[in-house]
Amino acid sequence: MEYGILIAELDDDSWAQNSYQIIGDVDSIDEAREIARNYLIHGPDSGCLAPDRFVIHRRGPWGWYTIQEIVNL
């Protein structure tokens, strides 16, 4: 079962187009850190978003993605 969805975000809180990018589902916080580090190395050079932070969106008690956890690299 997935731990959550890893998202690269900019400091722009408007959630406008191009202010975030979904990277994928993760099974643990350690996996999220590893993927985020690799993303920083390869993602922006490949035309992907250059994020200010990485956040894991997790399901709350009713199944919606209401819990947010910032990934500290």
C-alpha positions, 0 to 999 in steps of 0.5 A: 500500500502506498505511503503517499504521493510525492509532489514537487512544489514551488513557493507559489501557493496559488496551485496555478498551472506549473506551480507543482509537479506530481512525481509519483507514489512512494512507499516510505519517507526514505523512498521519498527522500531518495526519489527527491534527491534523484529528481533534483539531480536529473529533473530540472535539467530535463525540463521538469519543475525546479521545486522549492520543496517536496511534499508527500500528500497522504490519505486522511481517515476518510480516504482523501489526500488531506495530510501533507508532510514536507520531505526534509532532505 
